[in-house]
Amino acid sequence: MGDTKEFYYEPDDGEPLSTAVVTAVAEAHDEDVLEQQWIISDDINADALDGLFQANHLKMTLQFEADTTTATIIADTSGNPVVKIESHR
């Protein structure tokens, strides 16, 4: 494994958080989102992720491992998340 590199992604208004995480992981690895091998449902329930942050508007942080990354999602009380990807490739 190489050095850890950090990448931040702010989802567009209305973009599902699960889509934002998939996009952030692809961009952090310089991969096309449609061509990457990682499938989010292998690591986390995408529907639950979307509902947890965007439906409840809670200030919270969630962290999980996915596709040689550490994904951290930080949301403010308005439900506005920022996705931080630490790539371990």
C-alpha positions as CSV (number, residue, x, y, z in Angstrom):
1,M,0.0,0.0,0.0
2,G,1.1,3.5,-0.7
3,D,0.7,6.7,1.3
4,T,-2.7,7.8,2.5
5,K,-4.2,10.6,0.5
6,E,-7.2,12.6,1.5
7,F,-10.0,13.7,-0.8
8,Y,-13.2,15.7,0.0
9,Y,-16.4,15.6,-1.9
10,E,-19.5,17.8,-1.3
11,P,-22.6,16.3,-2.9
12,D,-24.8,18.4,-5.1
13,D,-28.3,19.4,-3.8
14,G,-30.5,16.4,-4.1
15,E,-27.7,13.9,-4.9
16,P,-28.2,10.8,-2.9
17,L,-25.5,10.3,-0.3
18,S,-24.8,6.8,-1.5
19,T,-24.1,8.1,-5.0
20,A,-21.9,10.8,-3.6
21,V,-19.8,8.2,-1.7
22,V,-19.4,6.0,-4.9
23,T,-18.4,9.1,-6.8
24,A,-16.0,10.3,-4.1
25,V,-14.3,6.8,-4.0
26,A,-13.9,6.7,-7.8
27,E,-12.5,10.3,-7.9
28,A,-10.1,9.6,-5.0
29,H,-8.7,6.7,-7.0
30,D,-8.7,8.5,-10.4
31,E,-11.2,6.0,-11.7
32,D,-14.3,6.5,-13.8
33,V,-17.4,6.0,-11.6
34,L,-19.0,3.6,-14.0
35,E,-15.8,1.5,-14.5
36,Q,-14.7,1.1,-10.9
37,Q,-14.9,-2.4,-9.5
38,W,-16.1,-1.5,-6.0
39,I,-19.9,-1.9,-5.3
40,I,-21.2,0.1,-2.4
41,S,-23.6,-2.6,-1.3
42,D,-20.7,-4.9,-0.6
43,D,-19.8,-2.6,2.4
44,I,-22.9,-0.7,3.5
45,N,-26.6,-0.5,3.0
46,A,-27.0,2.4,0.5
47,D,-30.7,3.0,1.3
48,A,-30.0,3.2,5.0
49,L,-27.1,5.6,4.4
50,D,-29.3,7.9,2.3
51,G,-32.1,7.9,4.9
52,L,-29.9,8.2,7.9
53,F,-28.3,11.5,6.9
54,Q,-30.7,13.1,4.5
55,A,-34.1,12.3,6.0
56,N,-33.3,12.9,9.7
57,H,-31.2,16.1,9.4
58,L,-28.9,15.0,12.3
59,K,-25.5,16.4,13.1
60,M,-23.4,13.2,12.9
61,T,-20.3,11.5,11.6
62,L,-20.2,8.0,10.1
63,Q,-17.0,6.2,9.2
64,F,-16.5,2.9,7.4
65,E,-13.9,1.0,5.3
66,A,-14.6,0.6,1.6
67,D,-12.4,-0.3,-1.4
68,T,-9.0,0.4,0.2
69,T,-10.3,3.6,1.7
70,T,-11.7,5.0,4.9
71,A,-14.9,6.9,4.1
72,T,-16.0,9.5,6.6
73,I,-19.2,11.3,6.2
74,I,-19.8,14.4,8.3
75,A,-23.1,16.2,8.3
76,D,-24.3,19.4,10.0
77,T,-27.8,19.8,11.5
78,S,-29.2,20.9,8.2
79,G,-28.3,17.4,6.8
80,N,-25.5,18.8,4.5
81,P,-22.9,16.1,4.3
82,V,-19.3,16.2,3.3
83,V,-17.6,13.0,2.2
84,K,-14.0,12.6,3.2
85,I,-12.1,9.7,1.5
86,E,-8.7,8.6,2.8
87,S,-7.2,6.4,0.0
88,H,-4.8,3.7,1.2
89,R,-3.7,2.7,-2.3
